[in-house]
Amino acid sequence: MQRQASSGWTDEERLTRLRDQLHEHAGPKGQSFWLTLARLSELALWWAGCLADAGEFQAVGDLLLNPPRKTLYVRDRPVPLRLVRHEALTEQVRGLAPAGANLPLWLKSQTMLVIEVEPLLPLLLGDLSRWPHRPPKTCRDFQLRLDRVAGALCHITSLNLAEGASVAEHLARVPQEEARAIKRHLCRFDLGRFDALGLALRDVLPSSAPITANGQGAPLNNRAPLP
């Protein structure tokens, strides 16, 4: 986690692997487990905010809304269909439906969709909700920031950016007052909570090495209170 935070870059695959490893090797879930989980959640939420502010719709959707694994069960078809994540459902089932069938109606009456794995951010929120003695407002604050991620994407959509244009390029072109108004709708998350949780984890595990951004005792960002 620390290397990813220090580099300013991560991705869904790495974050998911960290969560899987944490659950697989945790053993009894003590305070160190929950602090590590909260720290991972902060890293994932920060990354979602970075992606949202850059207008990376698909990447944010994968973290927030689009499950990585979905299976479609079709009536009278013995083998279920493992859906391709970024391909339209109607295109994937077109060859299975009777000729001339109304695909939406056919899907509703003849198939059952099973989500095998939830998107990462809802999974992490569910994990946090099971923290027995979590700090007050942990889940509420996480949900509010998830809502801010979605809101940032909606606002960027309303800008009607030219194809291929980035949010940063758009901000550089518009008047400063308009740019400030746009920025107020962005996430602008930092890693302060991530850093604070790292310090709390160090206190729980006093024999571990200091958890810092550069390995020399400097924090990642201004320290923030625990969620």
C-alpha positions as CSV (number, residue, x, y, z in Angstrom):
1,M,0.0,0.0,0.0
2,Q,2.7,2.4,1.0
3,R,4.6,2.1,-2.3
4,Q,1.4,2.7,-4.3
5,A,0.5,5.7,-2.2
6,S,4.0,7.2,-2.4
7,S,4.1,6.7,-6.2
8,G,0.7,8.5,-6.6
9,W,-0.6,5.6,-8.7
10,T,-2.5,2.3,-8.3
11,D,-5.3,0.4,-10.0
12,E,-8.2,-1.8,-9.4
13,E,-6.3,-5.0,-9.8
14,R,-3.6,-4.1,-7.2
15,L,-6.2,-2.8,-4.7
16,T,-8.3,-5.9,-5.1
17,R,-5.3,-8.2,-4.6
18,L,-4.4,-6.3,-1.4
19,R,-7.9,-6.8,-0.1
20,D,-7.9,-10.5,-1.0
21,Q,-4.5,-11.0,0.7
22,L,-5.6,-9.2,3.8
23,H,-8.7,-11.4,4.2
24,E,-6.8,-14.6,3.3
25,H,-3.9,-14.1,5.8
26,A,-5.5,-12.1,8.5
27,G,-6.3,-14.8,11.0
28,P,-8.2,-13.4,14.1
29,K,-9.5,-10.0,13.2
30,G,-7.9,-7.7,15.7
31,Q,-7.4,-4.0,15.7
32,S,-4.4,-4.2,13.3
33,F,-6.6,-6.0,10.7
34,W,-9.3,-3.3,10.9
35,L,-6.8,-0.4,10.7
36,T,-5.2,-2.0,7.7
37,L,-8.5,-2.5,6.1
38,A,-9.5,1.1,6.8
39,R,-6.2,2.2,5.3
40,L,-6.7,0.2,2.2
41,S,-10.2,1.6,1.9
42,E,-8.8,5.2,2.1
43,L,-6.3,4.4,-0.6
44,A,-9.0,2.9,-2.9
45,L,-11.3,5.9,-2.3
46,W,-8.5,8.4,-2.9
47,W,-7.7,6.6,-6.2
48,A,-11.4,6.7,-7.2
49,G,-11.4,10.4,-6.6
50,C,-8.3,10.9,-8.7
51,L,-9.9,9.0,-11.5
52,A,-13.2,10.9,-11.2
53,D,-11.5,14.3,-11.3
54,A,-9.7,13.2,-14.5
55,G,-13.0,12.1,-16.1
56,E,-12.0,8.4,-16.2
57,F,-15.5,7.2,-16.4
58,Q,-14.9,3.5,-17.1
59,A,-12.2,3.1,-14.4
60,V,-14.4,4.8,-11.8
61,G,-17.4,2.7,-12.9
62,D,-15.4,-0.5,-12.4
63,L,-14.5,0.5,-8.8
64,L,-18.0,1.8,-7.9
65,L,-20.7,0.2,-10.0
66,N,-19.6,-2.4,-12.6
67,P,-19.0,-5.8,-11.0
68,P,-15.9,-7.6,-12.2
69,R,-17.6,-11.0,-12.5
70,K,-21.2,-11.5,-13.6
71,T,-22.9,-14.7,-14.8
72,L,-26.1,-15.0,-16.8
73,Y,-28.3,-18.1,-16.4
74,V,-30.5,-18.7,-19.4
75,R,-33.6,-20.9,-19.2
76,D,-33.1,-24.3,-20.9
77,R,-29.4,-23.6,-21.5
78,P,-27.3,-26.0,-19.3
79,V,-24.1,-23.9,-19.3
80,P,-24.3,-20.4,-17.9
81,L,-22.8,-17.4,-19.7
82,R,-19.9,-15.7,-18.0
83,L,-20.4,-12.1,-19.1
84,V,-17.6,-9.9,-20.5
85,R,-17.3,-6.9,-18.3
86,H,-17.1,-4.0,-20.8
87,E,-19.3,-5.4,-23.5
88,A,-23.0,-4.6,-23.8
89,L,-25.2,-7.3,-22.4
90,T,-27.5,-7.3,-25.5
91,E,-24.6,-8.0,-27.8
92,Q,-23.5,-10.9,-25.6
93,V,-26.9,-12.6,-25.7
94,R,-28.0,-11.7,-29.2
95,G,-27.1,-15.2,-30.5
96,L,-28.9,-16.9,-27.6
97,A,-32.3,-15.3,-28.1
98,P,-34.9,-16.5,-30.6
99,A,-34.8,-14.6,-34.0
100,G,-36.8,-11.4,-33.8
101,A,-37.2,-11.5,-30.0
102,N,-37.4,-8.3,-28.0
103,L,-34.1,-8.6,-26.2
104,P,-35.0,-6.6,-23.1
105,L,-38.3,-8.6,-22.6
106,W,-36.5,-11.8,-23.4
107,L,-33.8,-11.1,-20.8
108,K,-36.4,-10.2,-18.2
109,S,-38.4,-13.4,-18.6
110,Q,-35.8,-16.0,-19.7
111,T,-32.6,-15.2,-17.8
112,M,-31.3,-14.6,-14.3
113,L,-28.3,-12.4,-13.7
114,V,-26.0,-13.4,-10.8
115,I,-23.3,-11.0,-9.6
116,E,-20.4,-13.2,-8.5
117,V,-18.2,-10.4,-7.1
118,E,-19.3,-6.9,-6.1
119,P,-17.3,-3.8,-7.2
120,L,-14.4,-3.0,-4.9
121,L,-15.6,0.1,-3.2
122,P,-19.0,-1.3,-2.1
123,L,-17.1,-4.4,-0.9
124,L,-14.8,-2.2,1.2
125,L,-17.7,-0.3,2.6
126,G,-19.3,-3.6,3.5
127,D,-16.1,-4.7,5.2
128,L,-15.9,-1.4,7.2
129,S,-19.5,-1.9,8.3
130,R,-18.4,-5.1,10.1
131,W,-15.7,-3.4,12.1
132,P,-16.9,-4.0,15.7
133,H,-15.5,-0.9,17.4
134,R,-15.0,1.4,14.4
135,P,-14.6,5.2,15.0
136,P,-17.9,7.1,14.8
137,K,-19.1,8.0,11.3
138,T,-16.6,5.8,9.5
139,C,-19.1,4.3,7.2
140,R,-21.2,7.4,6.8
141,D,-18.1,9.5,5.9
142,F,-17.0,6.8,3.4
143,Q,-20.5,6.8,1.8
144,L,-20.5,10.6,1.5
145,R,-17.2,10.5,-0.3
146,L,-18.5,7.8,-2.6
147,D,-21.4,10.1,-3.4
148,R,-18.9,12.9,-4.1
149,V,-17.1,10.6,-6.6
150,A,-20.3,10.0,-8.5
151,G,-21.2,13.7,-8.3
152,A,-17.9,14.7,-9.8
153,L,-18.4,12.4,-12.7
154,C,-21.9,13.8,-13.3
155,H,-20.6,17.3,-13.2
156,I,-17.8,16.5,-15.7
157,T,-20.4,14.9,-18.0
158,S,-22.3,18.2,-17.9
159,L,-19.3,20.0,-19.3
160,N,-19.7,18.3,-22.7
161,L,-16.0,18.1,-23.2
162,A,-14.8,17.6,-26.8
163,E,-13.8,14.0,-27.6
164,G,-10.3,13.3,-26.4
165,A,-10.1,16.5,-24.2
166,S,-9.0,16.1,-20.6
167,V,-10.5,17.9,-17.6
168,A,-7.1,19.5,-17.0
169,E,-7.1,20.9,-20.5
170,H,-10.6,22.2,-20.1
171,L,-9.7,23.9,-16.8
172,A,-6.7,25.6,-18.5
173,R,-8.9,27.1,-21.3
174,V,-11.9,28.5,-19.4
175,P,-11.9,31.7,-17.3
176,Q,-10.5,31.4,-13.8
177,E,-13.9,32.0,-12.2
178,E,-15.4,29.2,-14.2
179,A,-12.5,26.9,-13.4
180,R,-12.9,27.5,-9.7
181,A,-16.6,26.7,-10.0
182,I,-15.8,23.4,-11.7
183,K,-13.1,22.5,-9.1
184,R,-15.7,22.9,-6.3
185,H,-17.6,19.9,-7.8
186,L,-14.5,17.7,-8.0
187,C,-13.3,15.3,-5.3
188,R,-9.9,16.7,-4.6
189,F,-9.2,14.0,-2.1
190,D,-5.8,13.7,-0.3
191,L,-4.1,10.9,1.6
192,G,-4.3,12.6,5.0
193,R,-6.6,9.9,6.5
194,F,-4.4,7.2,4.9
195,D,-1.4,8.7,6.7
196,A,-3.3,9.0,10.0
197,L,-4.3,5.4,9.9
198,G,-0.7,4.4,9.2
199,L,0.4,6.2,12.3
200,A,-2.4,4.5,14.3
201,L,-1.4,1.1,12.9
202,R,2.2,1.8,14.0
203,D,1.0,2.4,17.5
204,V,-0.8,-0.9,17.5
205,L,2.3,-2.7,16.1
206,P,5.2,-0.8,17.9
207,S,7.8,-3.2,16.6
208,S,7.0,-2.5,13.0
209,A,8.9,0.1,10.8
210,P,7.5,3.6,10.7
211,I,4.9,4.0,8.0
212,T,5.9,7.0,6.0
213,A,5.8,8.3,2.5
214,N,9.5,8.3,1.8
215,G,10.8,5.8,4.4
216,Q,12.5,8.6,6.4
217,G,9.8,9.7,8.8
218,A,8.0,12.3,6.6
219,P,4.2,11.9,6.4
220,L,2.4,11.5,3.1
221,N,0.3,14.6,3.6
222,N,-1.0,16.8,6.4
223,R,-2.2,14.6,9.1
224,A,-6.0,14.2,9.4
225,P,-8.1,12.7,12.2
226,L,-9.2,9.2,11.9
227,P,-12.5,8.7,10.1
